[in-house]
């Protein structure tokens, strides 16, 4: 059956345009519309929609009031609210009152379609979970063998049953769980368990599973849980959604990072181009300046796109690696010269290397070049007040080749040092210190170094700068 969406808005033009835009982007989608909250409630009472979209401001009953009614009548239906410019506070209220998402005018059709698709998929999964829960009620004797994690907690909060799937998801064995309080096993249980939907004992049976975080053996697990009350206990069923949560976070980080990093150079290019097209004459110096802006910002755009594509190739496994003896001195000299030609920040790059005795290594020279470029550019970027950047090339322990990039810039708080190599992670996400970037440079460095058989680590103190160390095992070639 095709998914069905209800759009509620008092604007006839939007009611005509939005369904058509959705049909062009989403195959096999049924879209119904109405222009008032009362009409919407009448439809919702007889139709279980896969998602509802409503304007937040309408005459009579507005979108927030309609949301409250939907929460009463169809609490399981994802509701997206369309908000106007400057209605951020209303949007936050809507999210707190149970809205799935909000779409800001002017509507970004791609974002709207993606958000609606996720809402429809959520509804599909919720229905699937509901069917599974009903199945558990009818077939309690097969709980040990179902695919979902299942456990039973008695009135005192003690676990009395723990199936095989629960063991596999959490890593907690049956014998170490049964007979112990759930709060000792699932970190955060006492705080969040009251919010888990539980059917039975006069409670509605249509309540759906809720996604909640738990701390299990120093791991954060996101579990989608629902429960059923039986005689003297509660039977809980859950699925592991941790990977989905991570993917959602990566998606959000990517959208935020890419939109900022692309918007800034595009705005500069657009502004320069518009100025060049002005009818009043510009002198030669002004034209040259504007052309330089277009050139430099185009290069910045190309770098952003290149980072994203390169990271995609890394993740997909399509990237090929060569392995050959590398002339490290020549490579370092080439990289430093390349970076210095691009740098106008007043930061100097010093190279420290012994005259001879460096271990030979066999790696992909182009990939190693990219690692050094990324580390040097990162050091310069996080040295906004200038200062030296040092590239040291030495022999490490057990004859390995050690490359170190040191700066005296902003430094990295200890709590963030484990995360800086994660995809899209930036130590200054709000740009409070004026440092931008895609958040992919260090992620690419880590992946390249590890796939070439090396390792990378960082030492840093806030305000004292950072030192990134890369080590590769020595190749059989003679030292150079």
matplotlib code that plots the C-alpha trace (Angstrom):
import matplotlib.pyplot as plt

x = [0.0, 1.3, 2.2, -0.4, 0.4, -2.0, -1.0, -2.9, -2.5, -4.7, -2.6, -4.2, -1.0, 1.0, -1.7, -1.4, 2.4, 3.6, 1.8, 3.1, 6.7, 6.4, 5.0, 7.9, 10.4, 8.6, 7.2, 4.0, 3.0, -0.6, -1.1, -4.3, -4.8, -7.2, -7.2, -8.2, -7.6, -11.2, -11.2, -7.9, -9.2, -12.2, -9.9, -7.4, -10.3, -11.0, -7.6, -4.3, -1.9, 1.8, 2.7, 1.0, 2.3, 0.7, 1.4, 2.2, 0.1, -3.5, -6.7, -8.8, -7.1, -3.4, -0.7, 0.3, -3.3, -3.7, -0.5, -1.9, -5.1, -3.1, -1.1, -4.4, -6.0, -3.0, 0.0, 2.0, 1.7, 4.8, 3.8, 5.9, 5.2, 5.9, 7.2, 7.8, 10.9, 11.5, 9.3, 12.1, 10.6, 7.4, 9.3, 11.1, 7.7, 6.4, 9.4, 8.9, 5.2, 5.9, 6.5, 8.7, 10.4, 9.8, 10.3, 11.2, 9.8, 10.9, 10.7, 13.8, 12.2, 15.1, 15.3, 11.5, 11.4, 14.2, 12.6, 9.2, 10.8, 12.3, 9.0, 7.2, 9.9, 9.7, 5.9, 6.5, 9.0, 6.7, 3.9, 6.3, 7.3, 3.7, 3.0, 5.9, 4.7, 1.3, 2.9, 4.8, 1.5, 0.0, 3.1, 4.8, 6.0, 8.5, 10.1, 13.4, 13.8, 12.5, 14.9, 14.2, 15.8, 13.3, 13.5, 11.1, 11.2, 9.2, 7.4, 10.6, 12.6, 14.5, 15.2, 13.6, 14.1, 16.7, 16.6, 19.4, 18.9, 19.2, 22.5, 23.8, 22.7, 24.0, 26.8, 25.4, 25.0, 21.9, 23.6, 25.0, 21.7, 18.8, 18.2, 19.7, 18.0, 17.6, 19.0, 22.4, 22.6, 21.3, 22.8, 20.0, 17.2, 15.8, 15.5, 14.0, 12.1, 8.9, 8.7, 8.8, 5.4, 3.8, 0.5, -1.9, -3.4, -5.8, -3.1, -3.6, -2.4, -1.4, 1.5, 4.7, 8.3, 10.5, 14.1, 16.2, 19.9, 21.5, 25.0, 26.1, 29.6, 30.8, 29.1, 26.2, 23.4, 20.3, 17.4, 13.9, 11.7, 8.1, 6.5, 3.5, 2.3, 1.5, 0.4, 3.3, 5.8, 6.5, 7.8, 10.0, 10.9, 13.8, 15.8, 19.3, 19.2, 22.7, 24.0, 21.0, 21.6, 25.2, 24.2, 21.6, 24.3, 26.7, 24.0, 23.2, 26.9, 27.4, 24.4, 25.5, 29.2, 28.7, 26.0, 28.3, 31.5, 29.8, 27.6, 30.6, 32.7, 29.6, 28.5, 31.9, 32.0, 28.5, 29.2, 32.4, 30.7, 27.8, 30.2, 32.1, 28.8, 28.0, 27.7, 29.9, 33.6, 35.9, 39.6, 42.1, 43.1, 39.5, 38.9, 42.1, 41.0, 37.6, 39.0, 41.4, 38.4, 36.7, 39.8, 40.6, 37.0, 36.6, 39.7, 38.1, 34.9, 36.9, 38.8, 35.5, 34.1, 37.4, 37.4, 33.8, 34.5, 37.7, 36.1, 33.3, 35.9, 37.6, 34.4, 33.3, 36.7, 37.2, 40.4, 43.5, 46.8, 50.2, 53.3, 56.8, 59.9, 59.5, 62.1, 60.9, 63.2, 62.2, 58.5, 58.7, 60.5, 57.8, 54.9, 56.3, 57.0, 53.5, 51.9, 54.1, 53.0, 49.4, 49.8, 49.4, 48.8, 52.3, 52.9, 56.3, 57.0, 60.3, 61.6, 63.8, 65.5, 68.8, 71.3, 71.2, 70.0, 66.3, 64.5, 63.2, 59.5, 57.3, 53.9, 51.7, 53.6, 50.5, 48.6, 51.5, 51.7, 48.0, 48.5, 51.3, 49.4, 46.3, 48.4, 50.3, 47.2, 45.4, 48.3, 48.3, 44.5, 44.6, 47.4, 45.3, 47.8, 50.8, 53.8, 56.0, 54.8, 57.5, 57.7, 60.1, 61.3, 63.1, 63.7, 61.3, 61.3, 62.1, 63.5, 60.2, 59.8, 58.4, 56.8, 55.6, 53.7, 53.9, 52.1, 51.8, 48.2, 44.8, 45.4, 42.8, 41.0, 41.8, 38.1, 38.1, 41.3, 39.8, 37.0, 39.0, 39.7, 36.0, 34.2, 32.8, 34.0, 35.4, 37.0, 35.3, 31.8, 30.3, 33.2, 33.7, 37.4, 37.0, 38.2, 36.2, 36.7, 34.8, 35.8, 37.2, 40.9, 41.9, 39.5, 41.2, 44.6, 43.7, 42.2, 45.1, 47.8, 46.1, 45.5, 49.2, 50.2, 51.0, 49.5, 48.6, 48.1, 48.0, 49.3, 47.9, 47.1, 44.6, 46.5, 49.8, 49.5, 49.4, 51.7, 50.5, 52.7, 52.6, 54.7, 55.3, 57.2, 60.6, 60.9, 63.7, 65.3, 68.5, 68.2, 68.4]
y = [0.0, 3.4, 5.8, 8.5, 12.0, 14.8, 18.4, 21.1, 24.8, 27.8, 28.9, 27.6, 28.1, 26.0, 23.3, 23.1, 23.3, 21.2, 17.9, 18.2, 18.8, 15.7, 13.5, 14.5, 13.4, 10.5, 7.7, 6.0, 8.6, 9.5, 13.2, 14.5, 18.2, 20.3, 24.0, 24.1, 22.3, 21.1, 19.5, 17.9, 16.4, 15.0, 13.3, 12.1, 10.5, 8.1, 7.8, 6.6, 8.7, 7.9, 11.5, 14.8, 18.2, 21.4, 25.1, 26.4, 29.5, 29.2, 31.1, 29.6, 26.5, 26.9, 24.3, 23.9, 23.3, 20.9, 19.1, 18.7, 17.2, 14.8, 13.8, 12.7, 11.1, 9.7, 10.0, 7.5, 9.7, 11.8, 15.5, 18.0, 21.8, 24.5, 27.6, 31.1, 33.2, 34.4, 31.7, 29.7, 29.8, 28.4, 25.6, 24.7, 24.6, 22.3, 19.9, 19.9, 19.1, 16.1, 17.3, 15.1, 18.0, 21.6, 23.0, 26.6, 28.9, 29.3, 25.6, 23.7, 21.0, 18.6, 18.9, 18.7, 15.5, 13.9, 14.7, 13.5, 10.2, 9.6, 10.3, 7.8, 5.2, 5.8, 5.2, 2.0, 0.8, 1.8, -0.3, -3.1, -2.9, -2.7, -5.9, -7.6, -6.5, -7.9, -11.1, -11.3, -10.9, -13.9, -16.1, -15.5, -19.1, -18.4, -15.3, -17.1, -17.4, -14.1, -11.8, -8.8, -8.5, -9.5, -9.3, -9.5, -7.2, -8.0, -5.5, -5.0, -4.0, -7.3, -9.0, -12.5, -13.4, -12.4, -13.9, -14.8, -11.7, -9.5, -11.1, -10.6, -6.9, -5.9, -8.3, -9.1, -12.9, -14.5, -15.7, -12.2, -10.5, -12.6, -11.9, -8.5, -5.1, -3.7, -0.3, -2.0, -3.5, -0.7, 2.7, 5.3, 2.7, 4.3, 7.7, 6.6, 3.4, 5.4, 6.8, 3.4, 2.7, -0.2, -1.8, -3.6, -2.9, -0.3, 1.4, 2.0, -0.9, 1.2, 2.9, 2.6, 1.8, 4.7, 5.2, 5.7, 5.7, 3.3, 3.0, -0.7, -1.5, 2.0, 1.8, 4.0, 1.9, 3.4, 0.9, 1.1, -0.3, -1.1, -3.3, -5.3, -5.8, -9.3, -10.7, -9.6, -8.3, -6.3, -7.9, -5.6, -5.9, -3.9, -3.4, -2.0, 1.3, 2.5, 2.3, 4.2, 6.9, 7.2, 7.5, 10.2, 12.1, 11.8, 13.0, 16.0, 16.8, 16.5, 18.8, 21.4, 21.3, 21.2, 23.9, 26.3, 25.5, 25.7, 28.8, 31.0, 30.7, 30.7, 34.0, 35.5, 34.4, 35.6, 39.0, 39.4, 38.4, 40.8, 43.6, 42.8, 43.0, 46.5, 49.1, 51.6, 51.2, 49.5, 50.3, 47.6, 47.1, 46.5, 44.0, 42.1, 42.0, 40.6, 38.0, 36.9, 36.5, 34.3, 32.3, 31.7, 30.9, 28.6, 26.7, 26.5, 25.1, 22.6, 21.5, 21.0, 18.9, 17.0, 16.2, 14.9, 12.7, 11.5, 10.5, 8.8, 6.7, 5.8, 4.6, 2.6, 0.8, 2.0, 3.8, 2.0, 2.1, 1.7, 0.6, 1.7, 3.0, 6.8, 9.5, 11.1, 14.1, 15.0, 14.5, 16.7, 19.5, 19.4, 19.5, 22.4, 24.4, 23.7, 24.8, 27.9, 29.1, 29.0, 30.5, 34.2, 34.0, 34.9, 31.4, 30.0, 26.3, 25.0, 21.5, 19.6, 16.4, 14.7, 14.9, 11.1, 7.9, 8.2, 4.8, 3.8, 3.2, 1.7, 3.5, 5.2, 8.5, 10.4, 9.4, 10.3, 13.6, 14.2, 13.3, 15.9, 18.6, 18.1, 18.2, 21.3, 23.1, 22.1, 23.4, 26.8, 27.0, 26.6, 29.2, 32.3, 34.6, 33.3, 31.6, 28.7, 25.4, 22.7, 19.5, 17.0, 13.9, 11.4, 7.8, 6.5, 3.4, 0.0, 1.8, 3.3, 6.6, 9.3, 12.5, 15.2, 18.4, 20.9, 24.2, 26.8, 27.6, 27.2, 23.6, 20.9, 20.2, 16.7, 15.7, 16.3, 14.7, 11.3, 12.7, 15.0, 12.1, 11.4, 12.2, 15.8, 16.5, 20.1, 21.3, 24.7, 23.8, 27.2, 29.0, 30.9, 31.1, 31.8, 28.4, 26.7, 23.5, 20.4, 18.3, 15.7, 16.5, 14.6, 11.8, 11.4, 11.5, 8.7, 6.5, 6.9, 6.4, 3.2, 1.7, 2.2, 0.3, 3.3, 5.0, 8.6, 10.3, 13.8, 15.6, 18.9, 21.5, 24.4, 27.5, 25.6, 24.2, 20.6, 17.9, 15.3, 12.3, 9.8, 6.6, 4.0, 0.8, 0.7, -0.8, -3.3, -0.6, 1.0, 4.1, 7.4]
z = [0.0, -0.9, 2.0, 2.5, 3.7, 4.8, 4.2, 6.2, 5.2, 4.6, 1.6, -1.6, -3.6, -1.2, -1.2, -5.0, -5.3, -2.4, -3.3, -6.9, -5.7, -3.4, -6.2, -8.5, -5.8, -4.1, -6.2, -5.2, -2.6, -2.0, -0.9, 0.6, 1.5, 3.5, 4.4, 8.1, 11.4, 11.8, 8.4, 9.2, 12.5, 10.7, 8.2, 10.9, 12.9, 10.0, 8.3, 9.8, 7.8, 7.5, 8.2, 8.7, 7.5, 8.9, 8.9, 12.4, 11.9, 10.6, 11.4, 14.1, 15.4, 14.7, 14.0, 17.6, 18.7, 15.9, 17.0, 20.5, 19.0, 16.8, 19.9, 21.5, 18.5, 16.6, 18.9, 16.7, 13.5, 12.8, 12.4, 10.6, 11.1, 8.5, 10.1, 8.8, 9.1, 12.7, 14.2, 15.8, 19.3, 18.0, 16.2, 19.5, 21.2, 18.6, 19.0, 22.7, 22.3, 20.1, 16.5, 14.4, 12.6, 11.4, 7.9, 7.6, 4.8, 2.1, 1.9, 0.8, -1.3, -0.9, 2.9, 3.1, 1.0, 3.0, 6.4, 5.2, 3.9, 7.3, 9.0, 6.7, 7.3, 11.1, 10.9, 8.9, 11.5, 14.3, 12.8, 12.4, 16.1, 17.1, 15.2, 16.9, 20.3, 19.6, 18.5, 21.7, 23.7, 21.7, 21.8, 25.1, 25.2, 22.3, 23.8, 24.2, 20.4, 19.0, 17.2, 19.4, 22.8, 25.4, 29.2, 32.1, 35.2, 38.3, 40.6, 42.5, 39.4, 39.3, 36.0, 35.9, 32.2, 29.6, 26.1, 23.7, 21.5, 24.6, 25.4, 21.8, 21.7, 25.1, 25.7, 29.1, 29.7, 31.1, 34.3, 35.1, 34.6, 36.0, 39.7, 39.6, 39.5, 36.0, 37.2, 38.0, 34.4, 32.2, 33.1, 33.2, 33.6, 36.8, 35.0, 31.7, 32.4, 33.5, 29.9, 28.2, 26.6, 28.4, 27.4, 29.6, 33.0, 31.6, 29.5, 25.7, 23.6, 20.6, 22.4, 20.4, 21.2, 22.4, 21.5, 24.7, 25.5, 28.1, 29.4, 29.2, 30.2, 29.3, 25.9, 24.9, 23.4, 21.9, 22.3, 21.0, 23.7, 24.5, 27.1, 28.1, 31.6, 32.7, 36.1, 38.4, 36.0, 32.8, 29.6, 27.6, 23.9, 22.4, 19.2, 18.9, 17.0, 18.0, 14.4, 13.1, 15.8, 14.7, 11.1, 12.0, 13.8, 10.9, 8.5, 10.6, 11.0, 7.3, 6.4, 8.9, 7.9, 4.1, 4.1, 6.0, 4.1, 0.7, 1.5, 2.5, -0.7, -2.9, -1.3, -1.9, -5.5, -6.1, -4.6, -6.6, -9.9, -9.3, -8.7, -11.9, -13.8, -12.6, -15.4, -13.7, -14.6, -12.2, -12.2, -13.0, -9.4, -8.3, -11.1, -10.2, -6.6, -7.4, -9.8, -7.1, -4.7, -7.3, -7.9, -4.2, -3.2, -6.2, -5.0, -1.5, -3.0, -4.9, -1.7, 0.2, -2.6, -2.9, 0.8, 0.7, -2.4, -1.0, 2.3, 0.4, -1.6, 1.7, 3.2, 0.2, -0.1, -3.7, -2.9, -4.2, -2.3, -3.8, -1.9, -2.9, -1.2, -0.6, -0.6, 2.6, 2.4, -1.1, -0.3, 2.8, 0.9, -1.9, 0.6, 2.6, -0.5, -1.7, 1.6, 1.9, -1.6, -0.4, 3.1, 3.7, 7.5, 8.6, 9.9, 9.2, 8.6, 9.9, 8.9, 11.4, 10.1, 10.7, 7.8, 7.4, 9.0, 8.4, 8.1, 4.7, 4.4, 1.7, 1.5, -1.1, -1.7, -2.9, 0.2, 2.5, 0.8, 1.5, 5.1, 5.5, 3.6, 5.8, 9.1, 8.0, 6.8, 10.0, 12.2, 10.3, 10.6, 14.3, 14.7, 14.0, 15.6, 13.6, 15.1, 14.0, 12.7, 12.9, 10.8, 12.4, 10.6, 12.9, 13.5, 16.2, 18.4, 16.7, 13.7, 12.6, 10.6, 12.8, 11.3, 13.7, 13.0, 15.9, 16.3, 19.1, 18.3, 20.1, 21.3, 21.9, 25.2, 26.5, 26.4, 22.6, 21.6, 21.1, 18.9, 16.5, 14.2, 13.8, 10.6, 10.5, 14.0, 14.5, 17.7, 17.0, 15.6, 16.3, 14.8, 18.0, 17.3, 13.6, 12.5, 9.8, 7.8, 6.8, 9.8, 7.3, 7.3, 10.4, 9.6, 6.2, 7.8, 10.3, 7.7, 5.2, 7.9, 9.3, 5.9, 5.1, 8.2, 10.4, 13.4, 14.3, 17.7, 19.1, 22.2, 23.1, 25.8, 25.3, 24.6, 24.3, 20.8, 19.4, 18.2, 15.7, 15.4, 12.6, 12.6, 9.9, 10.4, 8.6, 5.2, 4.3, 2.3, 3.7, 5.8, 3.8]

ax = plt.figure().add_subplot(projection="3d")
ax.plot(x, y, z, "-o")
ax.set_aspect("equal")
plt.show()
